[in-house]
Amino acid sequence: MIKQAIILAAGMGKRLGKYTQDGTKCMVRVNGVSLIERALDSLHDAGIRRVVLVVGYRAERLRAFLGGKYPDLELVYVTNEVYATTNNIYSLWLARDFLAAEDTLLLESDLVFEKEMLAELVDDPEPNLAVVSKFEAWMDGTVTLVDEARDIVGVIDKRDFTWARVDDYYKTVNIYKFSAEFSKRYYLPFLDAYLAAFGENQYYEQVLKVLAFLEDVRLKAHPVSGRRWYEIDDANDLAVAEAIFSEGGQRLDFMQGRYGGYWRFPGMLDFCYLVNPHFPPERLLDEMKSSFRDLATQYPSGARVQSALAGKVFNVDPERIVVGNGAAELIDVLARQMPGKVAIPSPSFNEYPARFGAKRVVEIPTWKHAFSYKAADLEKAMDGADILVLVNPDNPSGHFLDAAEARGLIDRLLARGKRVIVDESFADFADPGRRYTLLDDAWLTDRPGLIVIKSVSKSYGVPGFRLGILATGDLPLAAAVRKAPPVWNVNSFGEFFLQIVDKYRSDYRSACDALAVERSRFSGLLAATGVLEPYPSQANYLLCRIAGSTGSRELAERLLREHMIFIKDLSGKSGFTAGQYVRLAVRTAEENDRLIGALGEIGP
């Protein structure tokens, strides 16, 4: 049984700025608990009884901070007096006698991790191990190559890293288990040699890189993919770590407050934000990759070129179409260009009431009618408004007005001198027999009081490109909206996407058809759980009422905490005055089945 650990904690943590002004890097708190306390608690629970702390920067503050907090641990301090000019290879060398004395866990002090990881590492029968995790896009630093027997057959630093091999890489978590024999026979002799050859401002992983080439040396991998861990080097890392390791409702609040960037959280499945899970195809992405250097290093075109590209994709004259940095930018500009009262079904997409402002909004309540409405309901509400906003299908209900009903409503309102904004960001996901678009050049030309908005990001599955369009027969309005944003509001990647996407029209149609089929299957499975009651939808999401005693907030918290699944809790959304509701994106069949399984474990 291993009883000893070494923690390297001499660094200054300059990139953490204000967080290390009054203490060391390992004293930085993640959700109120310092990194060093988390590490010592985990070591204690894993059976470790002696911890050697190699300290340097503000060592006296760390000693005082720990004080007598750990009476069951023997804390031994080794001081690196030249911490400002050396690196962790020298800190480890200072602790060499302890490393040689007995089997040891070695870890760095800037880590936050699940405490079970150390207990599992101790219990692993292999004597010499490096904790590794399958490489993901958010990771940085030393990676390894691991064979089928778990042997580490290569250690690769930043200089030799190649993106072409990322599928083969495992990131080092910077936690190791070394036997005393391994340290004395292999690691420490090579550590001495490496220091003599290359100096003290190096990293101890370089020694492992050399050892990986030796046939007689067996350093095994201990994979922890799927486990929570994070390395904290700067303030952004700290924010991510606090989200990952937050508990209960705090964790849900962190995720909701980020509004995206969830690729930073390994293993999390996002059912909250709404994109097309079947598009773009790999061929389109490969085409974009082939031009990546040009797109990254050159300026995009101006607004008129973007309009010409969008006009080609959506069959609208370039003078009548505008491209925005997402539909949200266009909604914001439009709200400032169009005066008057605005009627909006409630609940609906928050961006419209938020941009037009509460004083201008006339809400059309829909919850009493199962979040549905007819054209006549909207028409009646227009007695007290100048502009109708129709999100079709509606968000979050998925309620959909068919073509004849919507077109008739628009014509009747325009005849009364009203204006109509139709947001058809999700219309392409309707069942094939009901699917239609108002993006028709002749139809728009004859109806200058109509404005159509579409989120390309959502419908085409490219939210990272931030693309939205606005089309209208009102040429002065189109010109004003086009002029309002900055010159380069759309980046080169978004522009190139618009340039090539029309070649993939059939792929897009197939993707939308696949979504419609999966929506029907997913809805049936949700209803069978007894946990949720889904409403009819023609969008790529389902509004669901909680059927059991679990509240929507509690359900969202449990799914995130127990299953790493993030859903949209609607308890705080305007328009939901009765019951408890959530909104679920329709994802791939495999991902949807994972959510169904999680709901089955939670139960009604």
N, C-alpha and C positions, 0 to 999 in steps of 0.2 A: 504494500500500500504506500503510495507516494505521500510524503508528509511535508515537502518543501516546495516553495515557489519563489521565483525571482520576478520582480516587476521593475521594468525600466521606466524611470520617472524623472529623469534629469533635465528634459527639454524645457524650452522657454515658452512654447506655444504662442509665438508672435502673431500668427494669423487669426488668433481668437480675440485679439484686440482688448476691448474693455473687460472681457470675461477673465483675463489673466492679469489684470492690473494689480489685484490685491492678493493673488495666490498663484499656485502652480497650475499647470494644465490639468492635472488629474484631480484638482479640487473643483473644477467646473461642474456645475450641477445639471443633471438631466431630470427635469420634473421634480426638482427639490432635493435630489439625492446625488452626491458627488460621485464622479467616476471611480475614485479610489475606494470609497465606501462600498460601492456596488461590487468592485472586484474582490475586496477583502471578505465581504459577506459570502460571495460565491465560493471563494477558496475555502473558507471555514466550513461551509455546508458540504464541500467535496472532500472533507477530511484533512485538509492541509493544516499544519500546526506551526510551521515557521515560514515567514515571508521576509525575503531579503529585498529591501527597497533601495534601488540605486537612485539617489537624489542628486540635485545640483541647484538649479534655479530656485531661489527662495526656499531652500531646504528647511530652514528653521521654521517657516510658516507651516509647512506640511507636517513637521514633527509636532508642533503645537496643536495643529488641527486634529491629528489623530489621537494625541495625548494618551489617555487610558481607556479609549473606546473599545479596545479589543483585548480584554484580559486573557482570553483563551488562545490568543495568537502571540507567538514570539516574533516581534517586529525587529528586524536587524537593518540598520541603515549603513549603506556604503555611499560615500560622497564622491561625486565627480566634480572636482574643483575647477576643471577647465571645460565645463559644459557648453560655454558659449562658442568654443572653437573646435569641439569634437562632435562626433555623432554616436549613434547607439552602439556601434561596434566597440567603441572604447568603454562605454558604460558597462557592457556585458563583460569585457575583459577584466574590469575592476572586480567583478563578482566571480571570477574564474575558480577561485578556491571552493566556493560554495557549490558551483556547478559540478566540480569534480568529486565532491564529497558524497553526494547521494543523488538518487533519481529526483528529477526536478520538473515542475511546470514553469515555463517561461512565457511571460506575456508583457505586452506594452500597456502603458497606463492611459492611453487615449481611446480606449475601447469601451463600448457598452454592449452587453450581450446577455442572452438568457442564461441564468445561472446554471440550468441543467446541463449546459454545454460542457462545463468543467467536470461535473460528476461523470458524465458519459465518457469524457476523455480519460479520466482516471481509470474507469472500468474497462476501457478498451484493452484487450490482452496484449496488443503490440507495444513493445517498450519504447519505441521512438516514433513520434508522430508529429505531423504538422496539421493543424486545423485548417481546412480549406473549404471554400464555397464556390459553386459553379459560377463562372464569370458572368456578370450582368453589366449593363451599360453605365450604371452609376458608379461602378468600382474604378479604382485607380491604384497603381503601385505594382508590387511584385506578384507574378502569377506563376503557376506550376503546370507541368504536364504529368498526368497520372495514368498509369496503365491499368489493365483489368485486375491485376493483383493488388491494387492500391499503392504500388510502389511509385514514389516520385522520381520520374526519370528525367526531369528537366526543371530548372528554376530560371525564370525569364524576367529580367528587369526592364525598365522603361525603354532603354536603348534598343533592346532586341524584340520588343513587343511588336506584333503585326496583327492588324485587324482581320487579316485573311484567316487567322487561326483561332478566332475568339471562341468558336464552338468547342475547341479542345482545351481551353484554359480553365484552371481553377485558381481563384484568388486566395492568397494567403490571408488568414484572419489575424495573423501575428500572435497566435497562441500555439505553444509547442510543448511536447513532452519528450524529455531527453533522459535516457538512463545514464547513470554515472559512468558505466563502461563506454557508452557511445561518446560522452563528453571527453573522457580521458584519452580514449584511443583515436578518435577521429576529430571531433569538433574543435577541441582546444588547441591541439597542434596546428591545425590549419588556421585557426583564429590568430595564433601567434605569427604564423608565416604571412598571413594576409596583412596584418597590421604592419609588419616589418617592410613589406613590399609596397603597400599603398597608403599607409598613414592612418591617422586616427579619425579622419573626417569621412568615414564610410559607414555602410550599413551591414549589420551582422548577417543579413540574408545572403550577402555575396559569398560568404563561406559555404552556405548550403548549396549555392549554385555550383561551386567547385566540387563538393562532395557528391552531388547528383551524377557526376560523370564517372565515379568510381564504382566498379562492379561489386566490390566487397561491402560497400556501405548500403544499408537498407533503412531508408527513412520513408515511412509509410504516410499515406494521407488519411486524415480523419474527416470525411465530408460532413458538412452541417448545412447543406443546401435546404432552404425552407425554414431554417431557424432564424430568429431575429438577432441581428448584430449590426453594429455600425462603428466606423472609425471617425473620430471627431478631430478635424484639423482647423475648421473655421466656423464662423457664425452660421453659415448655411447648413453645414453638417450638423451643428447643434440643433437647429430648428427641425431638421429631418429626424434626428434621433429622438427628439422629444415627441414627435408625432408617432414614431414607431413604438416607443416604450411608454406612451401614456396609457392610462388605465380608465376603464369605464367610459363615462360620458365625455371625459376630457379628450380621449382619443378620437371619438367621433367629431367633436368640435374642431380638433386640429385638422382633420381631413376635410371637413366641410369648408373650413376657412382658407384652404389652399387653392381651391377652384381649379385644380388640375396638377400636372407634374407628377402623376401617380406612378410613372415608370420608375421613380426613385425608390419605390417601396416594393421590394422583391416579393413575389407571391401574392400580392393583393389583386383581387378581381373586382373591377369597377363596373357596377351595375347602375351607377348614378348618372354619369355623363353619357350623352346620346350620340353615337356615331354608327356608321354602317360597318358591321363586322365582316362583311364579305367583299369589300372593295377598299382600296385599289388592289388589283392583281399583282402578282410578283413581277410580271413583265413590265408593267408600268413603272414600278419602283426601280427595276433594273435600268430602265431607260433614264430615269432621273439620276440614278447613281452615276451613270456614264458621263453626265454633264455636271457632276457635283462641284468640281474645281471651278469651272466657269461661273456657276450660279453663286458660289460662296465668295468669289473674288471680284465680281463685277456688279455695277449698279443695275437695278431693275429699270424698266421703262416707266414713263409717266402715265397718268390716268387715261389719256385717250387711247394709248396702245392697249392698256388693260381692257378698256371698253370694247375695242375691236375684237380682242380674243374672246371675251365673254359673249359678244354678239354672235360669233361663229358657233360657239358651243350651244347657246340657247335660242338660236334663230331669231334674234332681235336686232334691229338696226343699232349700230354703235352709239348713235346720238340718243337713243332711248334707254340705254343700259349703263349702269355705274358699278364698278367693282370696289368693294370695301375690305378693310382689315377685319373680316368677319362680319356677319349680319349685324352684330351689336354696334359697330361703328356707324353703319348706315341708319340704324334706328335712332341713334343719338342725333345724327345730323338732321334726319327727317323731322324729328320732334321740334327742332329749332327753326325749321323752315315752314312748318305748317301750323298756323294759328287755329284756335277754336277748341270746342269741347270734343272729347274723344270717348266713344262708347267701346267698352272692352268686356267680353264675357269674363266672368270671375268664378273660379280661378282660371288663370291663363299664364302665359309666359311673362315672368316678372319684369323683363326688360322694357316692355311697353309702358306700363304704369309708372315705372321708375323714371323713364326718360321724359315722358309727357308731363309728369308731375301730378300729385294727388288732386290739386285744385282743378285740373282740366279733365279729370277722368270721371266718366259716368259708368259705374259698374253694372253689369248685367248678370245677376246671380243665377247660377246654374245647379247648385248642389241639391236643391229640392227636387230636381228632375233627373237625378242620377248623372249629373254633370253633362247633360245633353241639351240640345236646343234645336229649334227649327228656324228657317229663314224668317218666318213671320215674327218670332220672338225678338230677333235682332232688329227687324224693320221697325217694330213698335218702339223699341228703346231709342231709336234715332230721332224721335220727336224732340228730345232734349239734347241732341248732340249734332256736331257738324261732320265728324269723321268716324267711320266704323273701322275698328281693327279686328280682323278675322284671321286667327291662326288656324290653319286648316291642313291637316288634322290639328286639333287643339293640343296644347301642352299645358297640363300633364294628362288630360283625360283620354286623348286619342280619338275624340269625337270628330266626325267627318261629315261635311256637307257634300253630297254628290254634285256632279257637274251641272246638271240642269237647275238644281235648287240654288247653287252658289251663283251661277251666271244670271239667273233671273233676279236674285236679290241685288246683285251689283247694278244691273240695268235699272231696276226700280229706284234704287237710292240715287244713282247718278241723275236720273230724270228729275228728282226732287232737289237737285243742287247740292247733294251730299258728296263727300269723297270717301273712298274705300281703300284701306290698306289690307292686302291679303298676304299673309306670311305662309308660304307653301314649302317651308323647309323640310317637312316630313311627307309631303304628298307623294313622292316617288315610292314610298313603302306601302301604299294602299294595295289592296288586292288587284291583280291585273285587270279584272273586269270593271273596276271602279276608278282606276288610276287616270288622272288627267292633269293638265297644267294650263295656267292662264298666261304663260310666257309664249304668247303668239303675237307676232309683230302687227298684223292687221287688226287683231282684236284690241290691242293696246292703243294703236293709233286712233281708233274710233272712240276710245274711252279715256280721254286725258285726265279724268278724275280718279282713275284707278292706278294704284301703285302696288307692284308685286315685289316681295322680298323673299330671298331664298338663301339659306345657309348652306353654301357649298361644302364647308367644313364638315357639317353633320351628315348631309345626304351622301357625300362621296367618301366619307371615312378619312378625311385628312384635316382634323382640327389643328394639327401643328402648323399647317400652312396659313391658317386664319384667312379664309376666303368667304365672302358673301357678295350677293348681287342685288341690285335694285333696278327694276324696269318700270317705265311709265311712258304714256303717250304725251305727258306734259313736258315738252322740251325745255322750257325755262326752269322748271323744277329739277329736271335731270341735270341740267348744266350747273345749277346752284349746288346740288348735292355733290357733283363731281369736283367742284372747285373747293369745297369746304375742307376736306382733309389735307394733310401734308402732301407734298409732291410724290414722295415715295412711301405711300401708305401700304402698298403691297410689295412684299419682297420678291427676289428673283425666283425662289422656289415656287411660290404661288403663281407667279407669271408663267413659268415653264409648265406647271401643271395644267393651266388653262390652255396652253399651246398644244399639248399632246393628248389631253384626256378624250377628245372627240374620237380618236382612233380606237378607243376602248368602249365605245357605246354599247356594243352587244354584251360585253362583260358586265357593264353597269346594270343593264336591264336584267341580266341573269342574277346578279347580286341582289337586286331589289325583289325579284321573284322568290329567291331562296329565303329572304327575310320574311316575306309574307307567309310562306309555308311554315317556317319555324315559329313565327308568332302564334299561329293557330295551335301548334303542338304544345308550345310552352304554356299558353293560356290554359289548356286543358290539364296539364300537369300541375299547375299552380292551384287550380280549383280543387284538384283531388287531394291536395295536402291537408285541407281543413284549416290551414293557417291563414290563407289569403283568398279573397274573392275578387278575381280580375274583372274589370269592365271591358266591354267591347272596344276594340282599338283598330285604327288603320295606320298607326304610326309604328316606329321601331321601339316602342315602350308600352308598358301596361300599367294603368292606374289600378291599384288594388286596395280593397278595404280589408282591415284586419278582422278576421273572423273569430279568433279566440280572445282570450283575456289579456294577452300580451299587447302592450301599447306599441305604437309605431316607433317611438324613440327607443324603447327597450329592445325591440326586435332589431333595429339598426345597430345598436350597441353590441348585441350578442353576436350578430353575424360578423361584425368587424373583429370583435375580440376572439371569438372561438373559431372562425372560419376564414378570416382575412377577406371577407366579402363586403363591399361598400355599396349601400343602397341609398336612395333618396328618401329621407324622412320628411313628410309633408306637414308635420304637426304645427309648424310655425308659418305656413304659407297662407296668405290671404285667400279667403273663399272656402276654406274647409272649416265650417262652423259646427259640424256634427261628425262624430265617429273618428276613427284613426285610419290614416291612409299612408301608403308608400307608393313610389313609382319605381318600376324596374325596367331597365333597358333590356331589349331583346338582343342577346348575343349569340354565339355559335351554339349548336346543339350540345356539345361537350361542356361548355361553360354553363349553359342553362341547367344541364343535368346536375352539375356540381351545386348550384344554388338549391335545386329541388332536394338534393340529398341533405343539405344543411338545414333546410326548413323541416325535413322529416325528423332530424335529430332534435330540433327545438320543440316541435309539436305544437298543437293548438293551445 
